[in-house]
Each structure stands twice: as C-alpha cells, then as structure tokens.
Amino acid sequence: MELQLELIPFHYYNTLGFDVELIDYIDHVDDSIVLEKIKPLYKDGGRPPADPRTYFRMHYLYFTMPEISSFRELCRQLKEPKNQAWRNFIGTPNIKDVPVHSSLSHFRKYVTPELFYEILFDLIRQALKLDNFLQPALSGIDSRPVYALVNGYKKKRCHCKNQETCDCEKTYSDPDAKVGIQRNKANQNKFFIGYRKHSIVCQTPSGPIVLLSIILPPDTADIDVLLPLVEKLNQIGDLKVDYLAADLGYFSAEDQAASLIEHDVAVVTEIKKNTVIPETCSPEGMPECAEGHKLLFDGFDKDTYTSWFRGDESKCMACPLQATCDKQFGFSFEENPFFHGPVPQGSELQKEMLRFRKQVELSFAHESNQLDSVLRHKKVPVKTTERVQSFFIMRDLFRLIERMIQHVRDTILPENHVEVIKALQIQQVEQLSLPIAG
C-alpha cells in the first residue's frame, strides 16, 4: 500500500488539502447513485444544472465538520480562498461556482425522502461488502425525541380578520410539530415540541449504528411503527435481520406474529406485568411440563411455526410420569407469540439480546450529544415532517459513511495510512518554505 501511495501523483493529495477524511471518501465511497437517482429530476433545456453530488458532498461537510454550524456558514467558508480543498472535493474549484445556501434547501425539497432512502440503501449494500462490518442478524429498535425549531406557544396563522373568534387551528411556526412526552430525566422537561425518530440499529465492531429511521409525530404509539420499519428494512434487499430486540413500547402479539410470519423477522421483547401467562408456563414465562419442571428449548420450526421444548434429563429421572411422558413438547407460535416464539422468555439468549438493546439506548444518547455541533440546542434546523425526514436520512447515511471509512482504515489500509499522508503534507510545506534562489 505504501508503494501505491508513492505511485499516485503528489497533486492528487494536494488538491484535497491532504485531508484524510476527504481523500478516503473519494477513494472508498461510491456516491454515483446520487447522480443516477437525482439527475432525472432535472428538466431538459436551459442552463446546465450543477452536479447533484456537489450538493450531496456539501451536506457531508455540514454534518461531519464540527466548525460548520449552519448552511450559511458552510457556503461562506466554501467561498474563502483558503478552503480550495473543500471546493475541489465538492467539484466546484472556482469560487464563483459555489452554490448559495438556499440551493441546499431546494435540493432537500425536490429530492424526496424516498429518493434519499434509495441512496441510503445503496450505501448500506456497499457497507455489507466490507468484511465483518455490519452485523445485522441481531438488531435493535428504539425511538428518541427530535426537538423542532419553534419558539413560544401555539398561534393562529390564518388570514381571518378576527383570529380571536375564528375556528382555525393554532399551530407552531413548524406546522407539523406537536407536543410529546419524554422520559423524566434530571434537568429535563417532561414535555417537548417536535417529532419522534424511530430507528433500527445494528451491531458493528465499533458499536451500534443506525441503519434507517422514520420520523413521525411524537404522539404516535411505538407499536404502530414496528411493521412499517420492518417493511422498510426489507426494501434494502441484501440485508437480513433475524432478530429485532425491542422494549415494551413495541409489545403486541398481532404485530410480533405478523413480523415473523410475513417478514421473517423475530421481534424479541420482555413481557408486561399484567400479561396473562399460560397455564403451561412458569411465572417467568418459561414452559413447564405437567409436573412443574422447566423445559429446555429445543429449536423453532419455521415451517409450522412451532416452538419445541424437551424435558430436563436430570428432572426426568425421578419423575413419576417418566413412563408415559414423550419428553418432547410443541407449542404453537401463532396461538401465543409472546411465550412460544423463536427466543423463549427468560432464556439466556433473550437476556443477551435485551442487553444489546441497552447498547442501542446508549448509542442514541451519543448521537444526541453529537448533534450539538450540528443542531444548535439540539433543534433540527428544518421544518415540516417531510424535510425533517430527509434531514435525518442524510444524517444517518453520513454517519454510516464515516464508520465505513474508519472500518476500511482499521482492516484494509496500512496502520500508518494517516501518518503517510500527513508526512506528505509536511513535505509540501517544507518545499514551499524553501527560500527562492536569487
């Protein structure tokens, strides 16, 4: 790899300012899907349009560069002479060609969330080709609040002459934002104004990462989002999730059964305190034989949706029913999904899956803290559900790109990859610092 670095022209790194993040993006991320999906939106005739990858990479800079706090600030810095490397990265070497900040808003407006999803799914398929990166067999599902960019109380924004007596509905400055309830935490209000982000998260060697998200009003019940998220997950194609660990907000017999039967995804949850436990199960939800001995899980038959258990030999030896007992017990998943699913209640396998869900919660907290550098006071800088959805799809896909690049560095590139590029930068600085012979 060092030889390869030497063979590459020196100006290749110089044009990107020896910025390792930009260089590795160009070398290891294929964003041609952006041009393929968005170019058909342009009308024929008139002035040649800008390359959509320019706007896409501008958003990459916005989400990944901590010194950029707004889209206006992004455009201002791109027009500074010292940031030639950024202009080369987005494909507009000439300062006059740098798009204005309003064009970024138009880009997100006309590129619908469905198109952004297709771009995200293509990047996920790229990530799946990296060895030992995405580990989606066990994934988690959770939600977190998204704070809208609103101030003050609701107001009537109608054009009626007398707003005090008209029947028009009061709205916030973001018409889709609503009041939601969040968990009680220290120094945090119980209520918030905005949306709720529901996400599916999978494992990677460096920790959980969000695969995809759906933005919905904060008063939407978690269980109403389970099947739409699973259906969206199946659109990726090459991705296979076997188990989906969830909290009690996604506790529903009908939806858990539909998820496994229709989408081949087993949803794993605990049981609520008021759940009616079958007579054949212990108070913890584990199946028992007629003598009250806990049974051992013996597999799940997906053809018949039957959960099989066998007797414990240490208990069967002294059982008075040993001669008449078959020692094999089958329970129908469709009759009781909570207790007779692919993952038995109270088993070590279930406990391990639920521990992963705790990591998902920590990942969400980490994401929320990271957003401080992008979302001032953690408020999303766009309004309406569709634009907020597009914004967070881009946020998820750029985090995925960052983790892909880091994984490539850790597993494929030489250990001194970053140091070599920095050494080239120092070499250039020394050459430019040499006095010119008189």
Beta strands, then each sheet from edge to edge (+ up, - down):
strand 1: 135-147
strand 2: 155-156
strand 3: 170-171
strand 4: 178-181
strand 5: 191-203
strand 6: 209-216
strand 7: 243-245
strand 8: 266-268
strand 9: 296-301
strand 10: 306-310
strand 11: 328-332
sheet 1: 4+ 5- 1+ 7+ 8+
sheet 2: 2+ 3-
sheet 3: 4+ 5- 6+
sheet 4: 9+ 10- 11+
end
